[in-house]
Amino acid sequence: MEFGILGTAGIARKSVVPAIRASEHRVGAIASRDAERARTVADEFAIPRSYDAYDDLLDDSRIAAVYVPVPNALHAEWTKRAADAGLDVLCEKPLAVDADEAREVAAYCDERNVTLMEAFMYRHHPRTERAVELAREELDDVRSVAASFKFSLYDDPENVRLDPDLAGGSLMDVGCYAVSAARQFLGEPERVYAHAHDSRSAGVDTELAGILEYADGSSARIASGFDTQKVQRYRVEGSNGWIEVEDAFDAPLDEPLELEYRIDGEHAIETFDPADHYRLEVEHFARCVEADARPRTDAAEAIANMRVIDALYESAERGEPVATT
């Protein structure tokens, strides 16, 4: 499969372009609104063609699919434009600015018969798959999940993560991972409660903490932020034990990773060989395109995640619990 890359964002350069090149697929073109930047990145990664307009890349008949790493507020627009060109889309998370827009994008892609997948790479790591398997098959009555993703964002007021017009904020940027993890283990919450803080007067949340409440009394705690040192972890607790994962989401690609748990009194630490979950994500996407199958992180999954994120933001604004349905 030949990919086109819509934008030169850091995650494309650092992670996804190298992942595609490490797979059996290839990057045929990259586009940026800055022609020199597009050429520079193309030269760096030996990408054959570069464009100074996204539309020009979408018109390239050699491209079969696109990866969309533009700012959050532009994900829906360029996913739909790619669908208009008949191209399958791997879109960086979150798929849209809210659940309503995610539903619109999903319907748009379905009508044009293109595969749409949200790029939650951590879902494809063997350790994540093992944690989900353990929780499903070995843990009894999962009662709580705690998931956090925080890091120190350097002092750059122009950073797109701090721009409300581009759907910035810690929940949208990294908290969406914590929400996703909570949902993997507990499903869809009945209501949420959240508190948010804007430490930089930027107009977005730089810290957010939330509680997800479930009809059976179980709960999840999620946290995201730009103001503390990096932490990314989750812990799952059931009546007969627990599972704990460090470096849970943006995990190093070249180091072994551990999964720790105590279930039915037996303590274990499983070690996983280094794995490029970006490459695994790309390969999963390509297989789904070839088989005309729904991806693991399809549009329905994106909509469900955004529904919880919407409710968390509404709760933080209102200062009271908010139902998710």
C-alpha positions in Angstrom: 0.0 0.0 0.0 1.3 3.5 -0.9 0.6 6.1 1.8 0.3 9.8 1.5 1.1 11.9 4.6 -1.0 15.0 5.1 1.3 17.2 7.2 4.7 17.2 8.7 3.7 17.0 12.4 6.2 15.6 14.9 4.4 12.3 15.3 4.5 11.7 11.6 8.2 12.4 11.4 9.2 10.6 14.6 6.9 7.6 14.6 4.5 6.9 11.7 6.6 7.6 8.6 9.4 5.3 10.0 6.8 2.7 10.9 5.4 2.6 7.4 8.9 2.4 6.0 9.6 -0.5 8.4 6.6 -2.4 7.2 5.9 -3.9 3.7 4.2 -0.7 2.8 5.6 2.6 1.6 5.2 6.4 1.8 4.8 7.8 -1.7 4.2 11.5 -1.0 4.0 14.1 1.8 2.3 17.4 1.8 2.7 20.6 3.8 1.5 24.2 3.3 5.2 25.1 3.4 6.8 23.7 0.3 10.3 23.9 1.6 9.3 22.0 4.7 7.6 19.3 2.6 10.8 18.9 0.5 13.0 18.8 3.6 11.0 16.0 5.2 10.7 14.1 1.9 14.5 14.2 1.5 15.0 13.1 5.1 12.9 10.0 4.6 13.5 9.4 0.9 9.9 10.1 0.1 9.6 10.3 -3.7 7.1 13.2 -4.0 6.3 16.3 -2.0 3.5 18.8 -2.3 2.8 22.3 -1.0 -0.9 21.7 -0.8 -2.9 18.9 0.7 -5.3 18.8 -2.2 -2.4 18.1 -4.6 -1.5 15.0 -2.6 -5.1 13.8 -2.6 -5.1 14.2 -6.4 -2.0 11.9 -6.7 -3.4 8.7 -8.4 -0.6 6.6 -7.0 -1.7 7.1 -3.4 -4.0 4.5 -1.9 -4.4 5.8 1.6 -3.5 8.8 3.7 -2.3 9.3 7.3 -3.8 12.5 8.8 -1.7 14.1 11.6 -2.9 17.7 11.2 -4.1 19.6 14.3 -7.2 18.2 16.0 -9.7 20.7 14.7 -8.7 19.8 11.1 -9.0 16.0 11.4 -12.6 15.9 10.2 -12.2 18.2 7.3 -9.2 16.4 5.8 -10.6 12.9 6.5 -13.7 13.9 4.5 -11.6 15.4 1.7 -9.6 12.2 1.5 -12.8 10.2 1.4 -14.0 12.3 -1.5 -10.8 11.3 -3.3 -11.6 7.6 -2.6 -8.7 7.2 -0.2 -8.7 5.1 2.9 -7.8 7.1 6.1 -5.7 6.5 9.1 -6.5 9.6 11.2 -4.6 10.6 14.2 -6.6 10.7 17.4 -9.0 12.2 18.3 -10.9 11.7 15.1 -13.0 14.9 15.6 -13.6 17.7 18.0 -16.7 16.1 19.5 -18.9 13.1 19.2 -21.3 14.8 16.8 -18.6 15.6 14.4 -17.2 12.1 14.7 -20.6 10.6 13.8 -20.7 12.9 10.7 -17.2 11.8 9.6 -18.1 8.2 10.1 -21.2 8.4 8.0 -19.3 10.4 5.3 -16.7 7.7 5.0 -19.3 4.9 5.1 -21.2 6.5 2.2 -18.0 6.7 0.2 -17.0 3.1 1.1 -13.6 4.0 2.5 -11.9 2.4 5.5 -11.5 4.8 8.5 -9.3 4.1 11.5 -8.4 6.2 14.4 -4.7 6.0 15.3 -4.5 4.8 18.9 -1.3 2.9 18.5 -1.1 1.6 22.0 -4.1 -0.7 21.3 -1.9 -2.7 19.0 1.0 -3.4 21.3 1.2 -7.1 22.4 1.4 -5.9 26.1 -1.9 -4.1 25.8 -3.5 -7.1 24.1 -2.3 -9.3 27.0 -3.6 -6.9 29.6 -7.0 -6.9 28.0 -6.9 -10.7 27.8 -5.9 -11.0 31.4 -8.7 -8.7 32.6 -11.3 -10.5 30.5 -10.3 -14.0 31.3 -8.6 -14.0 34.7 -9.8 -11.0 36.7 -13.2 -11.4 38.5 -15.6 -8.5 38.7 -13.4 -5.6 37.6 -14.3 -2.8 40.0 -12.0 0.1 39.2 -9.5 1.5 36.7 -7.1 4.3 37.2 -5.4 5.8 34.1 -3.2 8.8 33.7 -1.2 10.4 30.9 0.7 13.6 31.8 3.8 15.3 30.6 5.6 18.7 30.9 4.8 20.8 27.8 7.7 23.2 27.1 6.9 26.9 27.4 5.6 27.6 23.9 2.4 29.6 23.7 2.2 28.9 19.9 2.0 25.2 20.5 -1.2 23.8 18.9 -1.9 21.8 22.1 -2.6 25.2 23.7 -4.8 26.6 21.0 -8.6 26.4 21.7 -9.3 27.1 18.0 -7.4 23.9 17.1 -9.2 21.8 19.7 -6.2 21.8 22.0 -6.1 20.8 25.7 -4.7 18.0 27.7 -7.8 15.8 27.6 -7.9 15.9 23.8 -4.1 15.4 23.5 -3.3 12.7 26.0 -6.3 12.3 28.3 -8.1 10.6 25.4 -5.7 7.7 25.9 -6.7 7.4 29.6 -10.4 7.5 28.6 -9.7 4.8 26.0 -7.9 2.6 28.5 -10.7 2.9 31.1 -13.3 1.9 28.4 -11.3 -1.1 27.3 -11.6 -2.6 30.8 -15.0 -1.3 32.0 -17.0 -0.4 29.0 -19.2 2.6 28.6 -19.8 4.8 31.7 -23.2 6.0 32.8 -22.0 9.4 33.9 -18.8 11.4 34.6 -17.5 14.1 36.8 -14.5 16.3 36.0 -12.4 19.2 37.2 -10.2 21.1 34.8 -7.6 23.8 35.2 -6.0 26.2 32.7 -2.6 27.1 34.3 -1.4 29.1 31.4 -4.5 31.1 30.6 -4.5 29.6 27.2 -8.2 28.8 26.9 -7.7 25.1 27.2 -7.3 22.6 30.0 -3.7 22.1 31.0 -4.8 19.7 33.8 -7.9 17.6 34.0 -9.1 14.9 36.4 -12.2 12.9 36.0 -14.3 10.1 37.4 -16.3 7.7 35.2 -19.2 6.0 37.0 -20.9 2.8 35.9 -24.4 1.4 36.5 -23.0 -1.5 38.5 -21.1 0.8 40.9 -17.7 0.3 39.4 -15.7 3.4 38.5 -12.6 4.7 36.7 -10.3 7.7 37.5 -8.6 9.4 34.6 -6.1 12.3 34.6 -4.3 14.3 32.0 -2.0 17.3 32.0 0.8 19.4 30.6 2.2 20.7 33.8 4.0 17.8 35.5 6.7 15.3 34.7 5.8 12.5 32.3 3.6 9.8 33.7 1.6 7.3 31.7 0.1 4.3 33.5 -3.0 2.4 34.2 -4.1 0.0 37.0 -7.1 -2.4 36.8 -8.5 -3.9 40.0 -10.9 -6.8 40.4 -12.2 -8.8 43.3 -9.4 -11.3 42.9 -6.4 -9.2 41.9 -5.0 -6.4 39.9 -3.1 -5.5 36.7 -0.6 -2.6 36.4 1.2 -1.1 33.4 3.8 1.7 33.4 4.8 3.5 30.2 1.4 2.5 29.1 0.7 4.6 26.0 3.7 6.3 24.3 5.9 3.4 25.2 9.5 3.2 24.0 9.9 1.2 20.8 13.4 -0.2 21.4 13.1 -1.4 25.0 11.5 -4.5 26.7 8.3 -3.6 28.5 6.7 -5.2 31.6 3.2 -6.1 32.6 2.8 -6.7 36.4 -0.2 -8.4 38.0 -1.4 -10.3 41.1 -4.3 -12.6 40.4 -5.7 -15.2 42.8 -2.6 -14.7 45.1 -0.1 -15.3 42.3 2.3 -12.4 41.5 3.8 -12.2 38.1 5.8 -9.8 35.9 5.6 -10.6 32.2 8.3 -9.1 29.9 7.6 -8.2 26.2 10.3 -7.8 23.6 10.6 -4.4 22.0 7.8 -3.8 19.6 6.9 -0.9 17.3 3.2 -0.4 18.0 3.1 2.2 15.2 4.2 -0.4 12.7 1.7 -2.9 14.1 -1.0 -0.2 13.8 -0.1 0.5 10.1 -0.1 -3.2 9.3 -3.5 -3.7 11.0 -4.9 -0.8 9.0 -3.6 -2.2 5.7 -5.0 -5.6 6.5 -8.4 -4.1 7.2 -8.4 -2.2 4.0 -7.5 -5.3 2.0 -10.1 -7.4 3.7 -12.7 -4.7 3.8 -12.9 -5.2 7.6 -13.7 -2.9 10.5 -10.5 -1.8 12.2 -10.0 -2.3 16.0 -10.2 1.4 16.5 -12.9 2.1 13.9 -15.3 5.1 13.8 -17.7 3.5 16.3 -14.9 3.3 18.8 -13.9 6.9 18.1 -17.5 8.1 18.6 -17.7 6.2 21.9 -14.5 7.7 23.2 -15.5 11.2 22.1 -18.9 10.8 23.9 -17.1 10.4 27.2 -14.7 13.2 26.4 -17.6 15.5 25.6 -19.2 14.7 28.9 -16.0 15.3 30.9 -15.7 18.7 29.4 -19.3 19.5 30.0 -19.0 18.4 33.6 -15.8 20.5 34.2 -17.6 23.5 32.8 -20.8 23.0 34.8 -19.1 21.7 38.0 -21.5 18.8 38.4 -21.9 15.2 37.1 -23.0 14.7 33.5 -24.7 11.7 31.9 -22.9 10.2 28.9 -26.1 9.3 27.0 
